Amino acid sequence: MGTLNVRTDEAMETALQALTSGGRSRSEAVRYALLHTYREQMIAQAKADADRLAENPDDQAEMLAIQRFMGVAE
């Protein structure tokens, strides 16, 4: 496991204070915030991909072929 040093400003300190008010350590709060942000980005990317697939029937056929190859679709 690696270590990350971060310089905080007033806004970061305010956010950390809010995230640690429930008993989390500062490290736990930073891990939570990073993972939460990463999850939000992955969801946004999945939505963008779904929108793109909905607009292009050729992409839908390709995605179905890939899913069949991977064994996740019939």
Backbone as XML, in Angstrom:
<?xml version="1.0"?>
<chain id="A" units="angstrom">
  <residue number="1" name="MET">
    <atom name="N" x="0.845" y="-1.164" z="0.000"/>
    <atom name="CA" x="0.000" y="0.000" z="0.000"/>
    <atom name="C" x="0.894" y="1.232" z="0.000"/>
  </residue>
  <residue number="2" name="GLY">
    <atom name="N" x="0.528" y="2.188" z="-0.828"/>
    <atom name="CA" x="1.314" y="3.406" z="-0.935"/>
    <atom name="C" x="0.861" y="4.468" z="0.043"/>
  </residue>
  <residue number="3" name="THR">
    <atom name="N" x="1.631" y="5.534" z="0.072"/>
    <atom name="CA" x="1.325" y="6.672" z="0.917"/>
    <atom name="C" x="1.184" y="7.889" z="0.021"/>
  </residue>
  <residue number="4" name="LEU">
    <atom name="N" x="0.240" y="8.741" z="0.340"/>
    <atom name="CA" x="-0.010" y="9.941" z="-0.429"/>
    <atom name="C" x="-0.001" y="11.131" z="0.514"/>
  </residue>
  <residue number="5" name="ASN">
    <atom name="N" x="0.812" y="12.110" z="0.199"/>
    <atom name="CA" x="0.824" y="13.361" z="0.959"/>
    <atom name="C" x="0.089" y="14.411" z="0.144"/>
  </residue>
  <residue number="6" name="VAL">
    <atom name="N" x="-0.817" y="15.126" z="0.794"/>
    <atom name="CA" x="-1.633" y="16.119" z="0.111"/>
    <atom name="C" x="-1.565" y="17.426" z="0.887"/>
  </residue>
  <residue number="7" name="ARG">
    <atom name="N" x="-1.365" y="18.510" z="0.161"/>
    <atom name="CA" x="-1.428" y="19.831" z="0.787"/>
    <atom name="C" x="-2.867" y="20.308" z="0.725"/>
  </residue>
  <residue number="8" name="THR">
    <atom name="N" x="-3.350" y="20.758" z="1.828"/>
    <atom name="CA" x="-4.750" y="21.189" z="1.875"/>
    <atom name="C" x="-4.838" y="22.708" z="1.933"/>
  </residue>
  <residue number="9" name="ASP">
    <atom name="N" x="-5.954" y="23.194" z="1.442"/>
    <atom name="CA" x="-6.275" y="24.615" z="1.574"/>
    <atom name="C" x="-7.507" y="24.712" z="2.474"/>
  </residue>
  <residue number="10" name="GLU">
    <atom name="N" x="-8.048" y="25.907" z="2.600"/>
    <atom name="CA" x="-9.179" y="26.102" z="3.501"/>
    <atom name="C" x="-10.396" y="25.259" z="3.089"/>
  </residue>
  <residue number="11" name="ALA">
    <atom name="N" x="-10.665" y="25.209" z="1.780"/>
    <atom name="CA" x="-11.809" y="24.422" z="1.301"/>
    <atom name="C" x="-11.613" y="22.935" z="1.591"/>
  </residue>
  <residue number="12" name="MET">
    <atom name="N" x="-10.394" y="22.447" z="1.400"/>
    <atom name="CA" x="-10.104" y="21.036" z="1.690"/>
    <atom name="C" x="-10.254" y="20.743" z="3.176"/>
  </residue>
  <residue number="13" name="GLU">
    <atom name="N" x="-9.792" y="21.645" z="4.007"/>
    <atom name="CA" x="-9.924" y="21.450" z="5.447"/>
    <atom name="C" x="-11.388" y="21.429" z="5.870"/>
  </residue>
  <residue number="14" name="THR">
    <atom name="N" x="-12.192" y="22.289" z="5.260"/>
    <atom name="CA" x="-13.629" y="22.297" z="5.555"/>
    <atom name="C" x="-14.255" y="20.967" z="5.156"/>
  </residue>
  <residue number="15" name="ALA">
    <atom name="N" x="-13.906" y="20.487" z="3.960"/>
    <atom name="CA" x="-14.431" y="19.201" z="3.490"/>
    <atom name="C" x="-13.964" y="18.067" z="4.398"/>
  </residue>
  <residue number="16" name="LEU">
    <atom name="N" x="-12.699" y="18.067" z="4.771"/>
    <atom name="CA" x="-12.187" y="17.018" z="5.659"/>
    <atom name="C" x="-12.878" y="17.054" z="7.013"/>
  </residue>
  <residue number="17" name="GLN">
    <atom name="N" x="-13.127" y="18.242" z="7.500"/>
    <atom name="CA" x="-13.817" y="18.360" z="8.787"/>
    <atom name="C" x="-15.221" y="17.756" z="8.693"/>
  </residue>
  <residue number="18" name="ALA">
    <atom name="N" x="-15.903" y="18.023" z="7.600"/>
    <atom name="CA" x="-17.246" y="17.467" z="7.417"/>
    <atom name="C" x="-17.189" y="15.948" z="7.288"/>
  </residue>
  <residue number="19" name="LEU">
    <atom name="N" x="-16.204" y="15.443" z="6.553"/>
    <atom name="CA" x="-16.106" y="13.998" z="6.323"/>
    <atom name="C" x="-15.608" y="13.238" z="7.552"/>
  </residue>
  <residue number="20" name="THR">
    <atom name="N" x="-14.953" y="13.929" z="8.472"/>
    <atom name="CA" x="-14.457" y="13.254" z="9.674"/>
    <atom name="C" x="-15.370" y="13.453" z="10.881"/>
  </residue>
  <residue number="21" name="SER">
    <atom name="N" x="-16.423" y="14.248" z="10.708"/>
    <atom name="CA" x="-17.300" y="14.538" z="11.853"/>
    <atom name="C" x="-18.021" y="13.297" z="12.366"/>
  </residue>
  <residue number="22" name="GLY">
    <atom name="N" x="-18.165" y="12.287" z="11.518"/>
    <atom name="CA" x="-18.844" y="11.063" z="11.938"/>
    <atom name="C" x="-17.920" y="10.031" z="12.553"/>
  </residue>
  <residue number="23" name="GLY">
    <atom name="N" x="-16.668" y="10.405" z="12.784"/>
    <atom name="CA" x="-15.738" y="9.487" z="13.427"/>
    <atom name="C" x="-14.692" y="8.901" z="12.491"/>
  </residue>
  <residue number="24" name="ARG">
    <atom name="N" x="-14.772" y="9.201" z="11.201"/>
    <atom name="CA" x="-13.738" y="8.729" z="10.271"/>
    <atom name="C" x="-12.432" y="9.452" z="10.547"/>
  </residue>
  <residue number="25" name="SER">
    <atom name="N" x="-11.343" y="8.758" z="10.298"/>
    <atom name="CA" x="-10.037" y="9.413" z="10.355"/>
    <atom name="C" x="-9.857" y="10.228" z="9.080"/>
  </residue>
  <residue number="26" name="ARG">
    <atom name="N" x="-8.877" y="11.090" z="9.058"/>
    <atom name="CA" x="-8.601" y="11.877" z="7.858"/>
    <atom name="C" x="-8.245" y="10.955" z="6.699"/>
  </residue>
  <residue number="27" name="SER">
    <atom name="N" x="-7.480" y="9.907" z="6.969"/>
    <atom name="CA" x="-7.123" y="8.956" z="5.909"/>
    <atom name="C" x="-8.361" y="8.259" z="5.360"/>
  </residue>
  <residue number="28" name="GLU">
    <atom name="N" x="-9.250" y="7.825" z="6.249"/>
    <atom name="CA" x="-10.488" y="7.185" z="5.805"/>
    <atom name="C" x="-11.337" y="8.148" z="4.987"/>
  </residue>
  <residue number="29" name="ALA">
    <atom name="N" x="-11.387" y="9.405" z="5.391"/>
    <atom name="CA" x="-12.172" y="10.407" z="4.673"/>
    <atom name="C" x="-11.616" y="10.635" z="3.268"/>
  </residue>
  <residue number="30" name="VAL">
    <atom name="N" x="-10.306" y="10.694" z="3.144"/>
    <atom name="CA" x="-9.690" y="10.891" z="1.833"/>
    <atom name="C" x="-9.932" y="9.666" z="0.957"/>
  </residue>
  <residue number="31" name="ARG">
    <atom name="N" x="-9.770" y="8.465" z="1.506"/>
    <atom name="CA" x="-10.036" y="7.245" z="0.734"/>
    <atom name="C" x="-11.488" y="7.217" z="0.270"/>
  </residue>
  <residue number="32" name="TYR">
    <atom name="N" x="-12.412" y="7.553" z="1.182"/>
    <atom name="CA" x="-13.829" y="7.593" z="0.828"/>
    <atom name="C" x="-14.068" y="8.575" z="-0.317"/>
  </residue>
  <residue number="33" name="ALA">
    <atom name="N" x="-13.527" y="9.774" z="-0.196"/>
    <atom name="CA" x="-13.747" y="10.805" z="-1.213"/>
    <atom name="C" x="-13.170" y="10.385" z="-2.561"/>
  </residue>
  <residue number="34" name="LEU">
    <atom name="N" x="-11.988" y="9.797" z="-2.575"/>
    <atom name="CA" x="-11.388" y="9.344" z="-3.825"/>
    <atom name="C" x="-12.218" y="8.249" z="-4.474"/>
  </residue>
  <residue number="35" name="LEU">
    <atom name="N" x="-12.606" y="7.257" z="-3.689"/>
    <atom name="CA" x="-13.381" y="6.150" z="-4.243"/>
    <atom name="C" x="-14.767" y="6.608" z="-4.684"/>
  </residue>
  <residue number="36" name="HIS">
    <atom name="N" x="-15.374" y="7.517" z="-3.937"/>
    <atom name="CA" x="-16.687" y="8.045" z="-4.300"/>
    <atom name="C" x="-16.597" y="8.812" z="-5.626"/>
  </residue>
  <residue number="37" name="THR">
    <atom name="N" x="-15.578" y="9.628" z="-5.763"/>
    <atom name="CA" x="-15.386" y="10.390" z="-6.998"/>
    <atom name="C" x="-15.105" y="9.468" z="-8.168"/>
  </residue>
  <residue number="38" name="TYR">
    <atom name="N" x="-14.273" y="8.455" z="-7.948"/>
    <atom name="CA" x="-13.965" y="7.483" z="-9.007"/>
    <atom name="C" x="-15.244" y="6.762" z="-9.452"/>
  </residue>
  <residue number="39" name="ARG">
    <atom name="N" x="-16.061" y="6.367" z="-8.497"/>
    <atom name="CA" x="-17.335" y="5.692" z="-8.807"/>
    <atom name="C" x="-18.232" y="6.609" z="-9.633"/>
  </residue>
  <residue number="40" name="GLU">
    <atom name="N" x="-18.326" y="7.874" z="-9.242"/>
    <atom name="CA" x="-19.145" y="8.825" z="-9.993"/>
    <atom name="C" x="-18.646" y="8.966" z="-11.434"/>
  </residue>
  <residue number="41" name="GLN">
    <atom name="N" x="-17.337" y="8.992" z="-11.615"/>
    <atom name="CA" x="-16.773" y="9.090" z="-12.966"/>
    <atom name="C" x="-17.087" y="7.844" z="-13.785"/>
  </residue>
  <residue number="42" name="MET">
    <atom name="N" x="-17.005" y="6.672" z="-13.174"/>
    <atom name="CA" x="-17.303" y="5.434" z="-13.888"/>
    <atom name="C" x="-18.781" y="5.381" z="-14.283"/>
  </residue>
  <residue number="43" name="ILE">
    <atom name="N" x="-19.662" y="5.838" z="-13.402"/>
    <atom name="CA" x="-21.092" y="5.876" z="-13.716"/>
    <atom name="C" x="-21.352" y="6.857" z="-14.856"/>
  </residue>
  <residue number="44" name="ALA">
    <atom name="N" x="-20.725" y="8.018" z="-14.807"/>
    <atom name="CA" x="-20.890" y="9.007" z="-15.881"/>
    <atom name="C" x="-20.398" y="8.440" z="-17.206"/>
  </residue>
  <residue number="45" name="GLN">
    <atom name="N" x="-19.275" y="7.726" z="-17.181"/>
    <atom name="CA" x="-18.748" y="7.127" z="-18.407"/>
    <atom name="C" x="-19.685" y="6.045" z="-18.931"/>
  </residue>
  <residue number="46" name="ALA">
    <atom name="N" x="-20.231" y="5.234" z="-18.029"/>
    <atom name="CA" x="-21.172" y="4.192" z="-18.442"/>
    <atom name="C" x="-22.426" y="4.802" z="-19.063"/>
  </residue>
  <residue number="47" name="LYS">
    <atom name="N" x="-22.917" y="5.898" z="-18.476"/>
    <atom name="CA" x="-24.093" y="6.573" z="-19.040"/>
    <atom name="C" x="-23.777" y="7.137" z="-20.420"/>
  </residue>
  <residue number="48" name="ALA">
    <atom name="N" x="-22.597" y="7.734" z="-20.571"/>
    <atom name="CA" x="-22.201" y="8.274" z="-21.874"/>
    <atom name="C" x="-22.087" y="7.155" z="-22.904"/>
  </residue>
  <residue number="49" name="ASP">
    <atom name="N" x="-21.517" y="6.026" z="-22.497"/>
    <atom name="CA" x="-21.399" y="4.872" z="-23.401"/>
    <atom name="C" x="-22.787" y="4.348" z="-23.781"/>
  </residue>
  <residue number="50" name="ALA">
    <atom name="N" x="-23.686" y="4.280" z="-22.798"/>
    <atom name="CA" x="-25.046" y="3.803" z="-23.078"/>
    <atom name="C" x="-25.765" y="4.738" z="-24.048"/>
  </residue>
  <residue number="51" name="ASP">
    <atom name="N" x="-25.584" y="6.042" z="-23.852"/>
    <atom name="CA" x="-26.199" y="7.007" z="-24.771"/>
    <atom name="C" x="-25.636" y="6.843" z="-26.182"/>
  </residue>
  <residue number="52" name="ARG">
    <atom name="N" x="-24.325" y="6.663" z="-26.273"/>
    <atom name="CA" x="-23.690" y="6.484" z="-27.575"/>
    <atom name="C" x="-24.192" y="5.216" z="-28.244"/>
  </residue>
  <residue number="53" name="LEU">
    <atom name="N" x="-24.309" y="4.136" z="-27.482"/>
    <atom name="CA" x="-24.790" y="2.870" z="-28.038"/>
    <atom name="C" x="-26.244" y="2.983" z="-28.484"/>
  </residue>
  <residue number="54" name="ALA">
    <atom name="N" x="-27.036" y="3.724" z="-27.746"/>
    <atom name="CA" x="-28.451" y="3.874" z="-28.097"/>
    <atom name="C" x="-28.621" y="4.626" z="-29.417"/>
  </residue>
  <residue number="55" name="GLU">
    <atom name="N" x="-27.660" y="5.464" z="-29.749"/>
    <atom name="CA" x="-27.745" y="6.270" z="-30.966"/>
    <atom name="C" x="-27.208" y="5.551" z="-32.201"/>
  </residue>
  <residue number="56" name="ASN">
    <atom name="N" x="-26.459" y="4.468" z="-32.012"/>
    <atom name="CA" x="-25.809" y="3.823" z="-33.151"/>
    <atom name="C" x="-26.082" y="2.320" z="-33.140"/>
  </residue>
  <residue number="57" name="PRO">
    <atom name="N" x="-26.972" y="1.829" z="-34.008"/>
    <atom name="CA" x="-27.309" y="0.395" z="-34.048"/>
    <atom name="C" x="-26.094" y="-0.498" z="-34.339"/>
  </residue>
  <residue number="58" name="ASP">
    <atom name="N" x="-25.129" y="0.007" z="-35.105"/>
    <atom name="CA" x="-23.933" y="-0.799" z="-35.374"/>
    <atom name="C" x="-23.151" y="-1.070" z="-34.101"/>
  </residue>
  <residue number="59" name="ASP">
    <atom name="N" x="-23.067" y="-0.065" z="-33.229"/>
    <atom name="CA" x="-22.389" y="-0.248" z="-31.953"/>
    <atom name="C" x="-23.149" y="-1.238" z="-31.075"/>
  </residue>
  <residue number="60" name="GLN">
    <atom name="N" x="-24.483" y="-1.205" z="-31.124"/>
    <atom name="CA" x="-25.280" y="-2.142" z="-30.339"/>
    <atom name="C" x="-24.992" y="-3.574" z="-30.773"/>
  </residue>
  <residue number="61" name="ALA">
    <atom name="N" x="-24.912" y="-3.796" z="-32.071"/>
    <atom name="CA" x="-24.635" y="-5.137" z="-32.587"/>
    <atom name="C" x="-23.237" y="-5.588" z="-32.158"/>
  </residue>
  <residue number="62" name="GLU">
    <atom name="N" x="-22.294" y="-4.672" z="-32.209"/>
    <atom name="CA" x="-20.932" y="-5.020" z="-31.802"/>
    <atom name="C" x="-20.881" y="-5.349" z="-30.313"/>
  </residue>
  <residue number="63" name="MET">
    <atom name="N" x="-21.569" y="-4.554" z="-29.498"/>
    <atom name="CA" x="-21.595" y="-4.808" z="-28.058"/>
    <atom name="C" x="-22.238" y="-6.158" z="-27.757"/>
  </residue>
  <residue number="64" name="LEU">
    <atom name="N" x="-23.318" y="-6.494" z="-28.436"/>
    <atom name="CA" x="-23.964" y="-7.785" z="-28.235"/>
    <atom name="C" x="-23.023" y="-8.923" z="-28.632"/>
  </residue>
  <residue number="65" name="ALA">
    <atom name="N" x="-22.298" y="-8.764" z="-29.724"/>
    <atom name="CA" x="-21.340" y="-9.785" z="-30.148"/>
    <atom name="C" x="-20.243" y="-9.970" z="-29.106"/>
  </residue>
  <residue number="66" name="ILE">
    <atom name="N" x="-19.771" y="-8.875" z="-28.543"/>
    <atom name="CA" x="-18.738" y="-8.962" z="-27.495"/>
    <atom name="C" x="-19.297" y="-9.655" z="-26.259"/>
  </residue>
  <residue number="67" name="GLN">
    <atom name="N" x="-20.527" y="-9.291" z="-25.868"/>
    <atom name="CA" x="-21.146" y="-9.920" z="-24.702"/>
    <atom name="C" x="-21.333" y="-11.418" z="-24.924"/>
  </residue>
  <residue number="68" name="ARG">
    <atom name="N" x="-21.738" y="-11.806" z="-26.116"/>
    <atom name="CA" x="-21.889" y="-13.232" z="-26.422"/>
    <atom name="C" x="-20.545" y="-13.933" z="-26.350"/>
  </residue>
  <residue number="69" name="PHE">
    <atom name="N" x="-19.512" y="-13.306" z="-26.904"/>
    <atom name="CA" x="-18.171" y="-13.890" z="-26.857"/>
    <atom name="C" x="-17.706" y="-14.084" z="-25.415"/>
  </residue>
  <residue number="70" name="MET">
    <atom name="N" x="-18.041" y="-13.108" z="-24.548"/>
    <atom name="CA" x="-17.632" y="-13.179" z="-23.143"/>
    <atom name="C" x="-18.533" y="-14.104" z="-22.340"/>
  </residue>
  <residue number="71" name="GLY">
    <atom name="N" x="-19.636" y="-14.541" z="-22.932"/>
    <atom name="CA" x="-20.539" y="-15.449" z="-22.223"/>
    <atom name="C" x="-21.488" y="-14.768" z="-21.287"/>
  </residue>
  <residue number="72" name="VAL">
    <atom name="N" x="-21.709" y="-13.455" z="-21.460"/>
    <atom name="CA" x="-22.634" y="-12.742" z="-20.576"/>
    <atom name="C" x="-23.951" y="-12.434" z="-21.274"/>
  </residue>
  <residue number="73" name="ALA">
    <atom name="N" x="-24.095" y="-12.848" z="-22.525"/>
    <atom name="CA" x="-25.363" y="-12.677" z="-23.249"/>
    <atom name="C" x="-25.608" y="-13.938" z="-24.054"/>
  </residue>
  <residue number="74" name="GLU">
    <atom name="N" x="-26.859" y="-14.185" z="-24.326"/>
    <atom name="CA" x="-27.212" y="-15.374" z="-25.117"/>
    <atom name="C" x="-27.351" y="-15.027" z="-26.572"/>
  </residue>
</chain>
